[in-house]
Every structure is written in C-alpha cells, then in structure tokens.
Amino acid sequence: MSDACVFATTRSWTSSLFAGVVALFLGALLFLEPALTIRLLLYSLGIIAVGVAVL
C-alpha cells in the first residue's frame, strides 16, 4: 500500500526544506511586522519588474 502513494519529483528534499524554512520566515515576518513586510514585498516586485524590463 505504501508504494501506491509515490510522489514523482525531481527536486531533492533539501530544496523542499529550504522553501519551507523561507515560507515560515516570511509568514512570521508578516505576522510580526506587517508594514515592513508589505514594503519589502513592493520593493522586491519593483526589482523583479526592473529586471524583466531590462532583459
């Protein structure tokens, strides 16, 4: 029965762990400092937009 639930992923467990840690950090930051988080989010989106416009 255990082989019926197999996840076909090519990523290693370390990348999933890293993504989870980053998500927990961002969630805690959003919970504790909402104004700072929104400002950082807007700055990040602006940097991404400038990068896309240049490329």
N, CA, C and O atoms as a DFTB+ gen file, in Angstrom:
220 C
 N C O
     1  1       0.818      -1.192       0.000
     2  2       0.000       0.000       0.000
     3  2       0.863       1.259       0.000
     4  3       0.453       2.296      -0.522
     5  1       2.041       1.169       0.577
     6  2       2.879       2.361       0.648
     7  2       3.403       2.777      -0.718
     8  3       3.679       3.957      -0.932
     9  1       3.545       1.836      -1.649
    10  2       4.046       2.214      -2.964
    11  2       2.951       2.818      -3.843
    12  3       3.238       3.257      -4.957
    13  1       1.716       2.849      -3.374
    14  2       0.633       3.469      -4.139
    15  2       0.699       4.991      -4.050
    16  3       0.161       5.683      -4.915
    17  1       1.338       5.509      -3.039
    18  2       1.438       6.958      -2.849
    19  2       2.886       7.381      -3.063
    20  3       3.623       7.615      -2.105
    21  1       3.280       7.474      -4.311
    22  2       4.648       7.846      -4.651
    23  2       4.606       9.208      -5.321
    24  3       3.855       9.422      -6.272
    25  1       5.417      10.121      -4.819
    26  2       5.484      11.447      -5.409
    27  2       6.616      11.464      -6.426
    28  3       7.765      11.179      -6.090
    29  1       6.294      11.791      -7.646
    30  2       7.285      11.826      -8.716
    31  2       7.866      13.232      -8.802
    32  3       7.363      14.070      -9.550
    33  1       8.908      13.487      -8.050
    34  2       9.556      14.790      -8.089
    35  2      11.013      14.603      -8.438
    36  3      11.615      13.569      -8.146
    37  1      11.565      15.615      -9.065
    38  2      12.987      15.587      -9.387
    39  2      13.794      16.407      -8.393
    40  3      15.023      16.338      -8.385
    41  1      13.106      17.192      -7.545
    42  2      13.821      18.000      -6.565
    43  2      14.243      17.136      -5.383
    44  3      13.595      16.146      -5.044
    45  1      15.330      17.537      -4.781
    46  2      15.776      16.824      -3.596
    47  2      15.039      17.365      -2.372
    48  3      14.350      18.382      -2.450
    49  1      15.189      16.685      -1.260
    50  2      14.495      17.101      -0.046
    51  2      15.075      18.389       0.508
    52  3      14.389      19.096       1.246
    53  1      16.320      18.717       0.176
    54  2      16.920      19.940       0.714
    55  2      16.267      21.184       0.123
    56  3      16.099      22.183       0.822
    57  1      15.899      21.136      -1.145
    58  2      15.239      22.304      -1.730
    59  2      13.845      22.489      -1.138
    60  3      13.401      23.620      -0.940
    61  1      13.158      21.393      -0.855
    62  2      11.848      21.492      -0.211
    63  2      11.987      22.024       1.215
    64  3      11.171      22.830       1.662
    65  1      13.013      21.575       1.921
    66  2      13.268      22.069       3.273
    67  2      13.590      23.559       3.253
    68  3      13.096      24.314       4.090
    69  1      14.411      23.979       2.309
    70  2      14.767      25.390       2.185
    71  2      13.531      26.234       1.884
    72  3      13.356      27.303       2.470
    73  1      12.679      25.771       0.982
    74  2      11.451      26.501       0.654
    75  2      10.535      26.592       1.873
    76  3       9.900      27.624       2.089
    77  1      10.460      25.539       2.663
    78  2       9.643      25.558       3.869
    79  2      10.167      26.521       4.912
    80  3       9.391      27.225       5.557
    81  1      11.478      26.558       5.082
    82  2      12.081      27.481       6.051
    83  2      11.854      28.924       5.610
    84  3      11.540      29.781       6.436
    85  1      12.010      29.197       4.323
    86  2      11.772      30.549       3.811
    87  2      10.308      30.935       3.997
    88  3      10.012      32.067       4.379
    89  1       9.392      30.011       3.733
    90  2       7.966      30.292       3.904
    91  2       7.633      30.558       5.371
    92  3       6.844      31.456       5.668
    93  1       8.219      29.797       6.289
    94  2       7.992      30.046       7.717
    95  2       8.540      31.403       8.142
    96  3       7.905      32.122       8.914
    97  1       9.715      31.748       7.637
    98  2      10.307      33.043       7.964
    99  2       9.438      34.187       7.449
   100  3       9.189      35.155       8.168
   101  1       8.976      34.075       6.204
   102  2       8.133      35.128       5.644
   103  2       6.787      35.211       6.358
   104  3       6.254      36.304       6.550
   105  1       6.241      34.078       6.749
   106  2       4.988      34.080       7.490
   107  2       5.141      34.725       8.854
   108  3       4.278      35.493       9.278
   109  1       6.228      34.424       9.545
   110  2       6.476      35.045      10.852
   111  2       6.714      36.540      10.705
   112  3       6.255      37.331      11.528
   113  1       7.428      36.923       9.659
   114  2       7.674      38.345       9.418
   115  2       6.373      39.075       9.113
   116  3       6.155      40.188       9.593
   117  1       5.510      38.453       8.318
   118  2       4.216      39.063       8.004
   119  2       3.354      39.185       9.255
   120  3       2.646      40.176       9.431
   121  1       3.413      38.188      10.113
   122  2       2.610      38.218      11.344
   123  2       3.123      39.267      12.326
   124  3       2.331      39.955      12.970
   125  1       4.445      39.392      12.442
   126  2       5.018      40.282      13.448
   127  2       5.168      41.719      12.961
   128  3       4.966      42.657      13.733
   129  1       5.517      41.900      11.699
   130  2       5.753      43.242      11.154
   131  2       5.046      43.394       9.809
   132  3       5.704      43.317       8.772
   133  1       3.733      43.606       9.792
   134  2       3.016      43.649       8.515
   135  2       3.415      44.826       7.619
   136  3       3.483      44.664       6.401
   137  1       3.681      46.003       8.190
   138  2       4.038      47.160       7.365
   139  2       5.392      46.950       6.695
   140  3       5.562      47.253       5.514
   141  1       6.348      46.431       7.450
   142  2       7.670      46.162       6.888
   143  2       7.592      45.098       5.806
   144  3       8.272      45.200       4.786
   145  1       6.779      44.092       6.016
   146  2       6.655      43.014       5.047
   147  2       6.058      43.519       3.743
   148  3       6.519      43.150       2.663
   149  1       5.041      44.356       3.837
   150  2       4.424      44.894       2.619
   151  2       5.415      45.778       1.877
   152  3       5.475      45.739       0.648
   153  1       6.189      46.569       2.599
   154  2       7.194      47.414       1.963
   155  2       8.257      46.565       1.273
   156  3       8.639      46.855       0.140
   157  1       8.736      45.518       1.944
   158  2       9.727      44.640       1.322
   159  2       9.158      43.915       0.110
   160  3       9.859      43.713      -0.881
   161  1       7.889      43.523       0.187
   162  2       7.245      42.866      -0.946
   163  2       7.162      43.807      -2.142
   164  3       7.437      43.398      -3.270
   165  1       6.789      45.053      -1.910
   166  2       6.709      46.019      -3.008
   167  2       8.083      46.303      -3.601
   168  3       8.217      46.412      -4.820
   169  1       9.099      46.423      -2.761
   170  2      10.450      46.630      -3.267
   171  2      10.913      45.435      -4.097
   172  3      11.532      45.600      -5.148
   173  1      10.609      44.238      -3.616
   174  2      11.008      43.032      -4.344
   175  2      10.318      42.954      -5.699
   176  3      10.950      42.624      -6.704
   177  1       9.027      43.256      -5.728
   178  2       8.310      43.242      -7.002
   179  2       8.840      44.319      -7.944
   180  3       8.898      44.105      -9.155
   181  1       9.223      45.461      -7.408
   182  2       9.815      46.510      -8.234
   183  2      11.145      46.090      -8.827
   184  3      11.423      46.371      -9.993
   185  1      11.968      45.419      -8.035
   186  2      13.260      44.935      -8.534
   187  2      13.052      43.889      -9.621
   188  3      13.765      43.880     -10.625
   189  1      12.081      43.014      -9.421
   190  2      11.783      41.998     -10.433
   191  2      11.278      42.665     -11.711
   192  3      11.663      42.259     -12.808
   193  1      10.418      43.687     -11.586
   194  2       9.894      44.384     -12.761
   195  2      11.008      45.086     -13.532
   196  3      11.026      45.052     -14.762
   197  1      11.931      45.717     -12.822
   198  2      13.061      46.370     -13.490
   199  2      13.935      45.330     -14.180
   200  3      14.400      45.545     -15.300
   201  1      14.155      44.207     -13.510
   202  2      14.952      43.142     -14.122
   203  2      14.311      42.586     -15.377
   204  3      15.004      42.322     -16.360
   205  1      13.001      42.404     -15.360
   206  2      12.301      41.906     -16.546
   207  2      12.332      42.947     -17.661
   208  3      12.475      42.592     -18.831
   209  1      12.199      44.226     -17.314
   210  2      12.216      45.282     -18.324
   211  2      13.585      45.395     -18.986
   212  3      13.672      45.667     -20.183
   213  1      14.647      45.190     -18.224
   214  2      15.998      45.283     -18.773
   215  2      16.299      44.084     -19.665
   216  3      16.919      44.226     -20.718
   217  1      15.864      42.921     -19.245
   218  2      16.129      41.722     -20.044
   219  2      15.161      41.669     -21.196
   220  3      15.207      40.737     -21.999
